[in-house]
């Protein structure tokens, strides 16, 4: 059966490579509308971590600043550091090497997803369909040339999931859990992957409960060793538990004033734009009507806004900050404590006054945006804007197909259907209801995994069509 689909898989891999090479060489600069298209808002801090790792032996966002040792998750800086050494500590060459490394890694992910889909469905055809969907999936292609965690994050999660689903040896569970642990050190929402998988796998294999229990323990052990090392390291260096990152240690754009303001905005609306950037640019802030809970809160909000515009150190470090002569305010001269106090009180008052709006309406708006997003924050004009809208519609259609596919998998008592459904739901709940910061890259890992049930539906539709056609013209068609 594999030989039957081998040629198809080779063509799909070649297509995946071609699309990514073409995008890097000819499209990325125009799509991102800048010459150094590979730079994102996170590139600088990841690069600093990599440089400090090579030159000082420690991952930190700011040299000689012990508070910044947990400013970023460690695995991507380690990858950058490796290429920084290979390039002879030439940062520009490092970026170019990493871009092409990510191109090859993403093409390898096409093959890994094929294997993963086969292990889950026991169908080469579903594996080929899933590989094709990933090879042409625009939202992975867009991230390949960027110095950011997304490409490596998808690769590690799919690789870990592949080991966990292969189940040939007990060691597969150990390696699978460890590799998923690496993915958490790239994308923190993946932390629920191994616990959810372990519960589902154990209950689906109660008849062999001893082997199932050992498998689950090994998966959790591999995960705990890799991820737990990071937590232990942070506790030793910072004398406190840091599960993921401590962005306020060494990340000047996310000091307490900015964090408190964002949390307040998330309590009154979905998303933090444009209000946050209106403050940064010293513009009139378009607060929604629900923000004005009482006269006292309205006056406090105006006071918090004024202080944030004029003496918030975190706000002053954003590139769009209005007062260039007073940009980069040091913490010692800031009024961060007052800003954080005011926005925290306003948030608590908002939750008390409008609990349904906070606990239900805003999260549901976040969920709607996450599932049915149609536009970018920075709108693209003309044909590029229309293309972007069409691609988001394509994503929503794939998610709808995947939901149908999960129903088919669960009806057939496929444990992976149950697991994928739970993992998808919990991650979306965590981001939409708890974190509330809706960036589409946070959902990329889930969306990629959902390509498998989407492929299941497409194969089912193909079989249905093939059977119908065979019944009408049996001499012209073979399944």
N, C-alpha and C positions, 0 to 999 in steps of 0.2 A: 504493500500500500504506500509506503514512503517513496518508493521509486516512481510511483504514479504521479506524485505531487512534487517530486524533487525539482523538476524543471520550473514549475510554477514558483517554487520558493526562491530559486536562483534569480529568476526575473524580478521577483518582488524585492529581494535584497539589492539588486542592481538599481532598481527604480528608487528605492529608499536612499541609496548612496548618491545617485544623480540629483535628486531633488534637494538634498542637503548641501551638496557641493555648489549647485547653481544658486541656491539661496545665499550662501556665504559669499560667493564671488561676485554675484551680479545684482542681488536684490536687497540684501540686508541694509546696506548703506542708505538706499532710497526709502525702504520701509520704515526705518527708524529715524530717517531724516537727519543724520549726522555722520561725519566722517569716521569718528571712532565709535561705531555702532555697538561695539562689544562692551562698552562701559555701561553699567547700570548704577543705581543708587547704592548698591552694596559692594561694587567692585573695589573701591578704595579700601574699605575696612577689611575685606578678605585678603587683599594684597598686603596690607600692613601686617596682618596676622602671619602670613606666609614669610614675609621678609624678616620679621622678628623671630620666627621659629628657626630660620636658617642662621641668622646673625647672632641671636641671643639664646637660642635653645628653648624658647617659650612662646606659646601662642598668646598674643595679646594685641589689642588694637592700637595701643599707644606705647611706644618704647619707654621702658623704665617706669611704667605706671602699673603698680600691682593691682589696682582696682579694675584694670581692663582685661584681666586674664580670662574672663568668661564673657567677653563682649560679643563673641561669635562662636557658633558651633564649630567643632574642630576639624571635621573630615575634609571639607573643601579647602581650607587653608593648607592642610597636609598635601593634598593633590597639587595645589599651586606651588607649594614649597618644593615638591619633587621636580617640577618643570623649571622652577627658578634656579635650581642647582644645575640641571641639565643645560640650561641656556647660558650658563656662566654668569648668573645673577644679572641678566639683562631682562628687565621687566617687560619691555615691548616685545621681545622675542618670546618671552614666557607666555604672553597673551596669545600670540599667534600659534604657538605649539598647543596650548590648551584648546583653542578653537578646533583645530583639526583632530585632536584627541577626542573631543566631544562628538565630532562628526562620526568618527569610527565607532565610538562607544554606542551612539544612538543607532547605528546600523546593526551592531551586534544585538542591541535590545530588540530589534525586529525579529531576529532569529530566536532569541530567548522567549519572546512572547508567543511565538509559534509553538515552541516546546511546552511552555506553560499551558497554553490553551489545549494542546493535545493531552497532557497529563490530566487536566481537569475534565475534559469531555470524552477522552478516548476516541477522538475523531481527527484524522489528519486534515480533513476538509475544513473543519472549524479552525484548526490551527493555521491553515493557509489563509483563510478569510481574516482571522484576527491579525496575522502578520501584515496583510495588505492594508487593513484599516490603520495600523500603526505606521506603516511605511509612508502613507500619504497624509497622516494626521497633522494638520497645519500647526496646532498649538504645541507640538513637540519640536517641529522643524523651526519655528520662530525662536525657540530658546537655545538651540544648538550653538549659535555663534556668540552668545552672551556669556560674559564671565560671571556666572551665577550658578547656584546649586541644582537647578532643575534637571538638567540632563543626567548628571551623575546620580541625583536622587532617584529618578525613575529607574535607572539601571540597577542600582543596589536593591530597591524594593522588589523589582521583578525577579532579580537573581535569587534573593532570599525566598520569595514566594515559590520560585521554581524548585528549589531544594526541598521545601516543606511539602510540596505537592508530589514530588517524585517518589519519595518513601521507599526507595529500594533498600536502604540501609538505615539503621538507627542513627548513624552519624549524619545522615541528611538533615535530620531535625536539629542537630547541634549546629551544623554549618548554616542552615537556613535561619535559625534564630540569631546567630552572630551577624550575618549579613544584613538582616532586617535591623539589627542594632546599629549598624553603620548608617542605614537609611535614616534612622532617627537623629543621628548626628549631622544630618543634612536638612531634614524636614521634621520638626518635632511632633506634628500631628500623627506621624506613623507609630508613635509609642503604643497605641492601642492595638496594633496589628497582631503581635504575638499573643497577648492575653485573649483577644477575641478568637483567634484561630485555635488556640489551645482548648478553650471551652467547647467550641463547635466540634473540633476533631474528636475530643474525648467522648462526648455524648453520642456521636455518630458511630463510635467503635466500642460501645459498652460490652459487646459480646467478647471482645478481646481486651478487656479492661487493663490487664497487666501490661501488655505491650503498649497500649494507648497511653497509659500513665507514664511509662518510661519515656515514650516519644515526647510527650508534653513536657516532662521534666527537662529533657535534653534541650528542647527548643527554648524553654525559658532560661536555662542555664547559659546557653550560648548568647542569648540576648542580654542577660544580666551582666555577663563578663564584659562585653563590649560597651554597652551603654553605662553600666554601673561604674566603669573606670573613670568616665567623664565626671559623674556626680561626685565620686570619691576625691578626685583631683581637685575639684572646685571647693570641696569642704576643707581639704587640707590647706589650700592657698588662701581662701577667703573666710574660713571659719564660719561658714553658713551653707545651707543646702541650696544649691542652684541646679535645678533640674535640666534647664536648657541654656539660657543665656541671661546675663545680668546687663541689659543694654544701658542701664544708667551708670555702669562702671566703664568709663572711657569712651562712650558714645555721646558726644556733646549735643547732638540733635535730639536726643531722647532723655533729657534730664527731667526732673520731677514736674517742672512746669508744663512741659509738652505732654507728658504722660497723663497728667490730671486733666488737661484740656481735652485731649482726645477721648478719654473715658467719659467726660461730660457730654461731648458731642454725640458719642455713641448712645447716650441715654435719651437723646431727644430726636435722633434721626438715624437713617441707614447711611453709613458712610461718613467720612470726616471732611470731605471736600464739598463746597468751596469755603466753608466757614474758617477752617484752620488757615488756609492760605490767604484768605482775606485779612486775617490778623497779621500774618507774616508780612504782607504787602502794605499794611497800614490803610486798608480800604474800609469802607463801611461794611459791617458784617451783617449778612442777611440771616439773622436768627429766625427760625420758625416760630410761629405764634405760641406754640406749646411751651417754649422756653420761658415765657413770662408767667411763672406760677403765681407770683404775688408782687406787690410793689417793692417789698424788701429784696426779693430775689432779683427783680429787674434791675434795681440799683446795684446790687452785688455783682450781677453779670457785667454791667457796664464798667464797674471798677476792675473786675478781673480782666476784661478785654483790654482796658487801658494799660494796666500793668504788663500784660503779656506783650503788647506792642512796643513798650518802651524799656522794660527792664527784665525781661525773661531771657535768661542766658541760652536756654535751649532754642527758643524762637530766633535768637540773634545769630545762630549758627546755620540756619537754613539759607540756601543760596539766594532765595528771593527776598531776603530780609530787606526792609525798606530803608533803614538808616545805615547806609554804608559806612559812614564815619564812626558809627558806634556798634558796628557788627562785631560778633565774637565777644560778647560781654563775658567776662570771667565770673565764675560762680560767686566769688567774694564780693562782687559789686552788684549782684543781681537781687531781685525780689522774688526769687523762686518759691520760697516758703509761703509767702502771702498768696501768690498765684495758685499754688497747689492747694492751699487751704480753701480759698474761695471756690475753685472749681469742684473740689471734693464735696463741700457743703451743698453747692448747687445741684450736684449729681444726686446726692442722698435725698434732697428735697424733691427733686424731679421724680425719683422712683417712688417716694411716699405719696406724692400727689397724683401720679399717673401710672399705677402699677401695671394695668393691662397693656397700656401703650408700650411700656418698657419691656415687660416679660413676654409679650405675645406679638403685638403688631409690628414693632421694629424687627425682631428676629424673623418673622414671616416675610417682611420686605427684603431682608438679607437673603433668605432662602430663595425667594423668587428671583432676585438678581443673580444668585449663584447658579440657578438652574436654567434661567431663560435670559441671560445677559445678551444684549444685542449691540452695545456700543462700548467704546473705550472711554476712559476718563478724559484723555486728550483726544478730542475728536479728530479723525482724519477726513479730509475733504475729497470731493470728487469720486473718481472711480475707486480709489483706494479705500475710501470710506464705505462705499457700497460693497466692496469685496469683504471688508472686515465684518460688516453686518451679516453678509451671506455666510461667512465662516462660523459666526456665533450661532446662526440658525442651524447650520449643519451640526454643530456640537449638540445643540438641544435635541435635534432629531435622533442623534446617536444615543443620547441618554435615554430617550423615550424607548428606542429599540432595546436598549440594555435592560430597562425595567421589565419589558415583556420577556426578554431572555431569562432574567432572574426568576420570573414566575414559572417559566417552563422548566428551569433547572430545579427549582424547589419542588415542583410537582413531581418530578422524577426522583426526588429524595437525594439530590446531589448535594453533598455537604459543602462544596465550594460555592454553590448558589446561595446557601444560607449565610456562609461566611462573608462573601462579597457584599451581599445586601446589608448585613449588620455593619461591616466596616465602612461602607459608603454612608449609611445613615448616621453613624456615630461621628464620623469626621465632619460631615456637613452640619450636624447639630453642634458640635464643638465650635466650629468656626462661625456659624451664623448666630448661635444663641449665646455663646460664651465670649469668644475672642472678638467677634463683631467687626473685624477688619477684613472686608471682602476684597481680596486680591485673587484673581483667577488662577494664578500660579499655585496657590495653596491647595487647589482642587486637582492639580494636574495628575498626581499619582492615582487618585481615585478614578479620574476620567479614563486613564490608560487601562486600568484593570477592568473597567466597565466595557472596554472594547471586546472582551471575551464573550460575555452574554449577548452583546450586540451581534457578534459574528454567529453565535448560536442561532439567533433569529433569522439572519440572512440565509444561513444554510438550510434552515427549516423551510423558509419561503422558496428557496431554490428547489428543494426536494418536492415540495407541493406542486410547483410549476412543472417540474420534469415529469412527475407522475401524470398530471393532467394532459400534458402534451403527448406522452407516450400512449395514453389511452386513446387519443384522437388519431395519432399517426405513429403507430408502433414501428413501422419500417424505417422511420427517419431519425429516430432519437434513441439514445441509450443513456441511462443514468450512470 
